[in-house]
Amino acid sequence: MNCTRYERWLWDDLEGRLSVAQAQELRQHLQACPHCQRRWEAAQVTYQALRTLPRRRAPEHLTQQVWARVQEASARKPAFAWWKRVALAPALGVLAAAAWWGWLAVNSEHGGVSGTATASQNADNWVEIHEQLEVADWSPTPTPSYFITTGYTR
Amino acid sequence: MVSDTVSYTGRRIEVDALSAEARLVERAQAQDETAFEQIMNLYADRLYNYILRMVGNPADAEDLLQEAFLRAYQGLPSFDGRASLSTWLYRIATNLCIDHQRKRARRVQTVSYFAWEDEEGEPGEWEFPDTQTPNPMESALNRELQQVVEQAIGSLSPKLRTVLLLYDVENLSYEEIARVLNIPMGTVKSRLNHARGQIQKQVEAYLRGESK
């Protein structure tokens, strides 16, 4: 007899998850197997006990206590939390980069050929690095089929 | 909209209740304190029983319940309604219980549901439901058996206990538990089977007179 199989069915049966045929098969097995019959009784009692466990009422004055905590929490809330400071760091970085690019652009307009060449060289370098990163990201080892399917020509 | 007409189908009632709850949440999000108090009243008992069985100590349970509602209040503006309110509240409560257990992990402690004292310093007891169940099996369950089950729940690991309590005691579905714990449904079922198996073993021993 395969008791393990029927033991697995006990809780499914209690929850009405077995088909009619399975339930019938289980009943027949239970009649013939005292071991599973004991398991069945224990499962049934456990199932009922879990559903009728005593329940306690939440403490009185819960609402007032929660509101008191809400007020307490808002009172000790720092004006400028540490995580806001952390979040501000990248924003300041972006701002600094923008200022630098702006300064570079103004200098290139007023600073003659050498300034323009430097700015465009920088831009080219950035484009190249960016493309290299993209290629590395998409396909670490480009194959001929990669160039055909993507149309990538550079 | 909540229907004014009497609804005869369970599904319709469920939908109406959900939309009533959604409106309650909207009001609470709009800083309506009465609405938030209604939410607290709706869920206080359920969450308290769940937390109490998770941590096994009424003083800690009360503290964690207050903290859960505080976090819910603070998190309401970001609650988008993708999960149901109950799922969201159980998730907050579960996380708090897990944090609580982690903090106390170094201390060796046995969870006992009968170890607390009430206001007069007497040993605390669970309050039993007022209603008498008509089912002979249910009425045959005595206090002693329920104590065996409570103690068996207390002896489960937190992972197994969480799933068992949410499913068999709090009546959440597999899907809801998976969302509360952020784990696959298969894991929920597997943990539930293990938890039930362990409780059943202790109940079987009790029925055979091997314990107590």
Chai-1 contact restraints between the chains, C-beta under 6 A:
chainA,res_idxA,chainB,res_idxB,connection_type,confidence,min_distance_angstrom,max_distance_angstrom,comment,restraint_id
A,W11,B,R196,contact,1.0,0.0,6.0,A-B,restraint_1
A,A42,B,Q200,contact,1.0,0.0,6.0,A-B,restraint_2
A,A42,B,V203,contact,1.0,0.0,6.0,A-B,restraint_3
A,A42,B,E204,contact,1.0,0.0,6.0,A-B,restraint_4
A,A42,B,L207,contact,1.0,0.0,6.0,A-B,restraint_5
A,A43,B,Q200,contact,1.0,0.0,6.0,A-B,restraint_6
A,V45,B,V203,contact,1.0,0.0,6.0,A-B,restraint_7
A,T46,B,I199,contact,1.0,0.0,6.0,A-B,restraint_8
A,T46,B,Q200,contact,1.0,0.0,6.0,A-B,restraint_9
A,T46,B,V203,contact,1.0,0.0,6.0,A-B,restraint_10
A,Q48,B,M137,contact,1.0,0.0,6.0,A-B,restraint_11
A,Q48,B,E138,contact,1.0,0.0,6.0,A-B,restraint_12
A,A49,B,L141,contact,1.0,0.0,6.0,A-B,restraint_13
A,A49,B,L145,contact,1.0,0.0,6.0,A-B,restraint_14
A,A49,B,Q146,contact,1.0,0.0,6.0,A-B,restraint_15
A,A49,B,V149,contact,1.0,0.0,6.0,A-B,restraint_16
A,L50,B,D168,contact,1.0,0.0,6.0,A-B,restraint_17
A,L50,B,V169,contact,1.0,0.0,6.0,A-B,restraint_18
A,T52,B,E138,contact,1.0,0.0,6.0,A-B,restraint_19
A,L53,B,V169,contact,1.0,0.0,6.0,A-B,restraint_20
A,P54,B,W126,contact,1.0,0.0,6.0,A-B,restraint_21
A,P54,B,E127,contact,1.0,0.0,6.0,A-B,restraint_22
A,P54,B,F128,contact,1.0,0.0,6.0,A-B,restraint_23
A,R55,B,N49,contact,1.0,0.0,6.0,A-B,restraint_24
A,R56,B,E127,contact,1.0,0.0,6.0,A-B,restraint_25
A,R57,B,D45,contact,1.0,0.0,6.0,A-B,restraint_26
A,A58,B,A44,contact,1.0,0.0,6.0,A-B,restraint_27
A,A58,B,D45,contact,1.0,0.0,6.0,A-B,restraint_28
A,A58,B,Y48,contact,1.0,0.0,6.0,A-B,restraint_29
A,P59,B,E62,contact,1.0,0.0,6.0,A-B,restraint_30
A,L62,B,A44,contact,1.0,0.0,6.0,A-B,restraint_31
A,T63,B,E37,contact,1.0,0.0,6.0,A-B,restraint_32
A,T63,B,M40,contact,1.0,0.0,6.0,A-B,restraint_33
A,Q65,B,Q66,contact,1.0,0.0,6.0,A-B,restraint_34
A,V66,B,Q66,contact,1.0,0.0,6.0,A-B,restraint_35
A,V66,B,F69,contact,1.0,0.0,6.0,A-B,restraint_36
A,R69,B,Q66,contact,1.0,0.0,6.0,A-B,restraint_37
A,R69,B,L70,contact,1.0,0.0,6.0,A-B,restraint_38
A,V70,B,Y73,contact,1.0,0.0,6.0,A-B,restraint_39
